[in-house]
Amino acid sequence: MQRIKYKKTRKVEPNLYEYTGIHREHTVSTQLFVYNEEGFEEYHNVPLEKIKSELDDPEQVDDVKWLNVHGLHNVEWIKTVGDLIGIDRHIVTDVLNVTRRSRIEQLDDYLFFSIKSVLQKEGSDELEVEQISFVMKDNLLVSFQEKKSDFFAHIRERIRTGSGLVRKKKEDYLLYMLLDSVMENFFITLENYEDAIEKLLGTQKSEPLQEQYEFIEKNRGNLNFLKRCILPLREALYNLKGIREDEAASGIDKANYSYYERLHQKSYELLDQIEYDSSQIEAAANIFFSLQNQKMNQIMKTLTIVSVIFMPLTFIVGVYGMNFENMPELSMKNGYYLVWIVMVVITILMVVYFKRKKWF
């Protein structure tokens, strides 16, 4: 699989507002959910004034607000959203700088979480890489996505229908569901890898092909890339343990930490799966080179046998090709035919000998 690489024309300066991703073809759009156990409201592409009024509405102070932002290339608009929800400048720059590793940061009154989402592109062998950032603060959860996607479609449907626990719990449970949905993309991607690797191992019993080697090298690199995405995610989830006692600061209810512990456990499962897939790739590489060596040895053995068979024939021809007058065989009437008979007999005897030795 081929992953999408972000272009880095220059290093981003600290606290510089600059989007470093590649998804610039769509306009920025928003989706706002305001819900509680009794009901919900849903708004699409609402202006900032409407978002502010919903966030400041005293009648909805206890309701959960989920603002989902699609598109980060409109830097000024993202800056305005950051000012609206009251997050620090360096957090806004981290939202825009999608080359940063996954991490969690606890600030004075809100929690910041960024994660890489990796999913195989439908109908292609490429990987789509997207950074998703979350800001959780005072019954508000803001998610920043680089582009529109359907990662969270099932969560939106649960909010609309009131199924599950999402409308019965607060924004910390919503954050758990969103993170869980992103991590499921890793499982889906790895399952596709496993299917492709098993198929490769099944076809490697035949003649090794150059396409097999290219597949091995490409997927070996992509598995390492997935591992580099998951390791900081595991570290970020582990860091939640350091703030679990400070419920007021983290914004995560103590009763919901078990859900995040599940995510931490999932990160280990993903790493175990990557290690298994990597070992399978290494096995495929070893099989490929073994078959290549076996094929080369077979070719060298065939060439050696042919050379050995022609050695005595070349010697005989060389002897009788000398221009000496006193060679008694030259005056024999049937000398030419006799030499041919001797060479054929020698060839047959050598072939029979090689067959008995099982050299070919």
C-alpha positions as CSV (number, residue, x, y, z in Angstrom):
1,M,0.0,0.0,0.0
2,Q,1.1,3.5,-0.7
3,R,0.5,6.1,2.0
4,I,-0.1,9.8,1.4
5,K,2.8,11.9,2.4
6,Y,2.4,15.4,3.6
7,K,4.4,18.0,1.8
8,K,6.9,19.9,3.9
9,T,8.2,22.9,2.0
10,R,9.7,24.4,5.1
11,K,9.6,24.1,8.9
12,V,6.7,25.6,10.7
13,E,7.8,28.3,13.2
14,P,6.5,28.0,16.8
15,N,3.0,29.6,17.3
16,L,2.7,30.3,13.5
17,Y,-0.8,29.8,12.2
18,E,-0.2,27.6,9.1
19,Y,-2.0,24.6,7.8
20,T,0.6,21.9,6.9
21,G,-1.7,19.3,5.3
22,I,-2.8,18.6,1.8
23,H,-6.6,18.6,2.0
24,R,-7.5,22.0,0.5
25,E,-10.1,21.2,-2.1
26,H,-13.2,21.5,0.0
27,T,-14.7,24.5,1.9
28,V,-14.7,24.5,5.6
29,S,-18.0,23.2,7.0
30,T,-19.4,22.7,10.5
31,Q,-21.9,20.5,12.3
32,L,-23.2,21.2,15.8
33,F,-25.1,18.8,18.0
34,V,-26.7,20.0,21.3
35,Y,-28.2,17.1,23.2
36,N,-29.2,15.7,26.5
37,E,-31.1,12.5,27.6
38,E,-34.4,14.0,26.6
39,G,-33.6,15.3,23.1
40,F,-31.2,16.9,20.7
41,E,-30.7,19.7,18.2
42,E,-28.6,19.5,15.1
43,Y,-27.3,22.4,13.0
44,H,-25.2,22.3,9.7
45,N,-22.9,25.1,8.5
46,V,-24.1,27.5,11.1
47,P,-22.3,30.9,11.4
48,L,-20.1,31.6,14.3
49,E,-22.7,33.9,15.8
50,K,-25.1,31.0,16.0
51,I,-22.5,28.7,17.5
52,K,-21.7,31.3,20.1
53,S,-25.3,31.8,21.0
54,E,-25.8,28.1,21.4
55,L,-22.7,27.8,23.6
56,D,-23.8,30.7,25.8
57,D,-27.5,29.8,26.0
58,P,-28.2,29.6,29.8
59,E,-31.0,27.2,29.2
60,Q,-28.6,24.7,27.7
61,V,-25.7,25.1,30.1
62,D,-25.9,21.4,31.2
63,D,-26.4,20.1,27.6
64,V,-23.6,18.5,25.7
65,K,-22.4,20.4,22.7
66,W,-20.4,18.7,20.0
67,L,-19.0,21.0,17.3
68,N,-17.4,19.1,14.4
69,V,-15.3,21.1,12.0
70,H,-14.4,19.8,8.6
71,G,-11.5,21.5,6.9
72,L,-8.4,23.2,8.4
73,H,-7.1,25.2,5.4
74,N,-9.1,28.3,6.2
75,V,-6.6,29.4,8.9
76,E,-8.4,32.6,9.8
77,W,-11.7,30.8,10.4
78,I,-9.9,28.2,12.6
79,K,-8.3,31.0,14.6
80,T,-11.8,32.5,15.1
81,V,-13.1,29.2,16.4
82,G,-10.2,28.9,18.7
83,D,-10.9,32.4,20.1
84,L,-14.6,31.6,20.4
85,I,-14.0,28.5,22.6
86,G,-11.1,30.1,24.4
87,I,-8.1,27.8,23.7
88,D,-4.5,28.9,23.7
89,R,-2.6,30.0,20.6
90,H,-0.2,27.1,20.6
91,I,-3.1,24.6,20.7
92,V,-4.6,26.3,17.6
93,T,-1.2,26.0,15.8
94,D,-1.0,22.3,16.8
95,V,-4.5,21.8,15.3
96,L,-3.2,23.3,12.1
97,N,0.1,21.5,12.1
98,V,-0.9,18.0,11.1
99,T,2.7,16.7,11.1
100,R,2.8,16.5,14.9
101,R,2.6,13.2,16.6
102,S,-0.5,12.0,18.5
103,R,-0.6,13.4,22.1
104,I,-2.7,14.6,24.9
105,E,-2.2,17.8,26.8
106,Q,-3.9,18.9,30.0
107,L,-4.4,22.7,30.3
108,D,-6.0,24.9,32.9
109,D,-9.6,24.3,32.0
110,Y,-9.7,22.0,29.0
111,L,-8.2,18.8,27.5
112,F,-6.5,18.7,24.1
113,F,-6.1,15.4,22.2
114,S,-4.7,14.8,18.8
115,I,-4.7,11.5,16.9
116,K,-3.7,10.2,13.5
117,S,-6.5,8.4,11.5
118,V,-5.2,5.9,9.0
119,L,-7.6,4.0,6.7
120,Q,-7.2,2.2,3.3
121,K,-8.6,4.2,0.5
122,E,-11.6,2.4,-1.0
123,G,-10.9,0.7,-4.3
124,S,-7.1,1.5,-4.0
125,D,-4.0,0.3,-2.2
126,E,-3.3,3.8,-0.9
127,L,-3.6,4.8,2.8
128,E,-5.5,8.0,3.7
129,V,-3.8,9.7,6.6
130,E,-5.7,12.4,8.5
131,Q,-5.0,14.2,11.8
132,I,-8.1,14.7,14.0
133,S,-7.8,17.0,17.0
134,F,-10.2,17.3,20.0
135,V,-10.7,20.0,22.5
136,M,-12.9,19.1,25.5
137,K,-14.1,21.9,27.8
138,D,-17.2,22.7,29.9
139,N,-19.8,20.3,28.4
140,L,-18.3,21.2,25.0
141,L,-16.3,18.9,22.6
142,V,-14.8,20.3,19.5
143,S,-13.4,18.0,16.8
144,F,-11.2,19.3,14.0
145,Q,-11.0,17.1,10.9
146,E,-8.9,17.9,7.8
147,K,-11.7,16.7,5.5
148,K,-15.2,15.3,5.4
149,S,-15.4,11.6,6.3
150,D,-17.9,9.1,7.7
151,F,-15.8,7.9,10.7
152,F,-18.4,9.2,13.1
153,A,-21.6,8.5,11.1
154,H,-22.8,5.8,13.6
155,I,-22.2,8.1,16.5
156,R,-24.3,10.8,15.0
157,E,-27.1,8.3,14.4
158,R,-27.0,7.2,18.0
159,I,-27.4,10.8,19.1
160,R,-30.3,11.2,16.7
161,T,-32.1,8.0,17.8
162,G,-31.0,8.1,21.5
163,S,-29.7,4.6,21.3
164,G,-26.8,3.4,23.6
165,L,-25.3,5.5,26.3
166,V,-24.2,8.6,24.4
167,R,-27.1,10.8,25.3
168,K,-27.1,9.6,28.9
169,K,-23.5,10.6,29.5
170,K,-21.4,13.7,29.1
171,E,-18.8,14.9,26.6
172,D,-16.1,12.6,28.1
173,Y,-18.0,9.6,26.9
174,L,-18.5,11.2,23.5
175,L,-14.8,11.7,23.3
176,Y,-14.2,8.0,24.1
177,M,-16.6,7.0,21.3
178,L,-14.9,9.2,18.8
179,L,-11.4,7.9,19.7
180,D,-12.7,4.4,19.6
181,S,-14.1,5.0,16.1
182,V,-10.7,6.3,14.9
183,M,-8.9,3.3,16.4
184,E,-11.3,0.9,14.6
185,N,-9.9,2.3,11.3
186,F,-6.5,0.9,12.4
187,F,-8.1,-2.5,12.9
188,I,-9.8,-2.4,9.5
189,T,-6.5,-1.4,7.8
190,L,-4.6,-4.2,9.5
191,E,-7.2,-6.8,8.6
192,N,-6.8,-5.7,5.0
193,Y,-3.0,-6.2,5.4
194,E,-3.5,-9.7,6.9
195,D,-5.7,-10.7,4.0
196,A,-3.2,-9.5,1.4
197,I,-0.2,-11.1,3.3
198,E,-2.1,-14.5,3.5
199,K,-2.8,-14.3,-0.2
200,L,0.9,-13.6,-0.9
201,L,2.0,-16.5,1.2
202,G,-0.4,-18.8,-0.6
203,T,0.9,-17.8,-4.1
204,Q,4.6,-17.8,-3.1
205,K,4.8,-21.6,-3.5
206,S,5.1,-21.1,-7.2
207,E,7.8,-19.1,-9.0
208,P,8.9,-15.9,-7.2
209,L,8.0,-12.8,-9.1
210,Q,9.3,-9.2,-8.9
211,E,5.8,-8.0,-8.0
212,Q,5.9,-10.1,-4.8
213,Y,9.1,-8.4,-3.7
214,E,7.7,-4.9,-4.4
215,F,4.6,-5.8,-2.3
216,I,6.8,-7.0,0.5
217,E,8.9,-3.9,0.6
218,K,5.9,-1.6,0.3
219,N,4.0,-3.2,3.1
220,R,7.0,-3.5,5.4
221,G,7.3,0.2,5.2
222,N,3.6,0.9,5.8
223,L,3.5,-1.4,8.8
224,N,6.3,0.6,10.3
225,F,4.4,3.7,9.6
226,L,1.3,2.4,11.4
227,K,3.5,1.4,14.3
228,R,4.8,5.0,14.5
229,C,1.2,6.3,14.5
230,I,0.1,3.9,17.3
231,L,3.0,4.2,19.7
232,P,2.4,7.9,20.5
233,L,-1.3,7.1,20.8
234,R,-0.6,4.4,23.4
235,E,1.6,6.9,25.2
236,A,-1.1,9.6,25.2
237,L,-3.7,7.1,26.5
238,Y,-1.3,6.0,29.2
239,N,-0.8,9.7,30.2
240,L,-4.5,9.8,31.1
241,K,-3.6,7.7,34.2
242,G,-1.5,10.6,35.4
243,I,-4.5,12.9,35.6
244,R,-7.3,10.5,36.5
245,E,-7.3,11.6,40.1
246,D,-7.9,15.3,39.2
247,E,-11.4,15.0,37.8
248,A,-12.1,18.7,37.8
249,A,-9.0,19.4,35.7
250,S,-9.2,16.6,33.2
251,G,-13.0,16.9,32.5
252,I,-13.2,13.1,32.5
253,D,-15.6,11.5,35.0
254,K,-13.9,8.9,37.2
255,A,-16.6,6.4,36.3
256,N,-15.6,6.7,32.6
257,Y,-11.9,6.1,33.0
258,S,-12.6,2.4,32.4
259,Y,-13.5,3.3,28.8
260,Y,-10.2,5.0,28.2
261,E,-8.4,2.0,29.7
262,R,-10.1,-0.1,27.1
263,L,-8.7,2.2,24.4
264,H,-5.2,1.8,26.1
265,Q,-5.6,-1.9,25.9
266,K,-6.7,-1.7,22.2
267,S,-3.5,0.2,21.4
268,Y,-1.6,-2.9,22.8
269,E,-3.7,-5.1,20.6
270,L,-3.0,-3.0,17.6
271,L,0.8,-3.2,18.3
272,D,0.6,-7.0,18.8
273,Q,-1.2,-7.3,15.5
274,I,1.4,-5.1,13.8
275,E,4.2,-7.3,15.2
276,Y,2.4,-10.4,13.9
277,D,1.9,-8.9,10.5
278,S,5.5,-7.8,10.4
279,S,6.7,-11.3,11.2
280,Q,4.5,-12.6,8.4
281,I,6.0,-10.1,6.0
282,E,9.5,-11.1,7.1
283,A,8.5,-14.8,6.6
284,A,7.3,-13.8,3.1
285,A,10.6,-12.0,2.4
286,N,12.6,-15.1,3.6
287,I,10.5,-17.4,1.4
288,F,11.0,-15.0,-1.6
289,F,14.8,-15.0,-1.3
290,S,14.9,-18.7,-0.6
291,L,12.9,-19.4,-3.8
292,Q,15.2,-16.9,-5.6
293,N,18.3,-18.8,-4.4
294,Q,16.8,-22.1,-5.2
295,K,15.9,-21.0,-8.7
296,M,19.4,-19.6,-9.2
297,N,21.0,-22.8,-7.8
298,Q,18.9,-24.8,-10.2
299,I,20.0,-22.7,-13.2
300,M,23.7,-23.0,-12.1
301,K,23.4,-26.7,-11.7
302,T,21.9,-27.1,-15.1
303,L,24.6,-25.0,-16.7
304,T,27.3,-26.9,-14.8
305,I,26.0,-30.3,-16.0
306,V,25.9,-29.1,-19.6
307,S,29.4,-27.8,-19.3
308,V,30.7,-31.1,-17.7
309,I,29.0,-33.1,-20.5
310,F,30.7,-31.1,-23.2
311,M,34.2,-31.1,-21.6
312,P,35.2,-34.6,-22.8
313,L,33.6,-33.9,-26.2
314,T,35.5,-30.6,-26.5
315,F,38.7,-32.5,-25.6
316,I,38.2,-35.1,-28.3
317,V,37.4,-32.5,-30.9
318,G,40.4,-30.5,-29.8
319,V,42.8,-33.5,-30.1
320,Y,41.6,-34.4,-33.6
321,G,41.6,-30.8,-34.6
322,M,45.4,-30.6,-34.3
323,N,47.3,-30.4,-37.7
324,F,49.9,-33.2,-37.1
325,E,50.7,-35.6,-40.0
326,N,51.4,-38.7,-37.9
327,M,47.9,-39.2,-36.4
328,P,47.0,-42.8,-37.3
329,E,43.2,-42.2,-36.7
330,L,43.2,-39.6,-39.5
331,S,43.9,-42.3,-42.1
332,M,41.2,-44.7,-40.9
333,K,38.4,-45.1,-43.4
334,N,35.6,-45.0,-40.7
335,G,37.5,-42.8,-38.2
336,Y,35.0,-39.9,-38.4
337,Y,32.1,-42.2,-37.5
338,L,34.1,-43.9,-34.8
339,V,34.8,-40.6,-33.1
340,W,31.1,-39.7,-33.2
341,I,30.2,-43.1,-31.6
342,V,32.7,-42.5,-28.9
343,M,31.3,-39.0,-28.1
344,V,27.7,-40.2,-28.1
345,V,28.6,-43.1,-25.7
346,I,30.5,-40.8,-23.4
347,T,27.5,-38.4,-23.3
348,I,25.0,-41.2,-22.6
349,L,27.3,-42.6,-19.8
350,M,27.6,-39.2,-18.2
351,V,23.9,-38.5,-18.3
352,V,23.1,-42.0,-16.7
353,Y,25.7,-41.3,-14.0
354,F,24.3,-37.9,-13.2
355,K,20.8,-39.3,-13.1
356,R,21.8,-42.0,-10.6
357,K,23.4,-39.3,-8.4
358,K,20.1,-37.4,-8.7
359,W,21.9,-34.3,-9.8
360,F,19.0,-33.4,-12.1
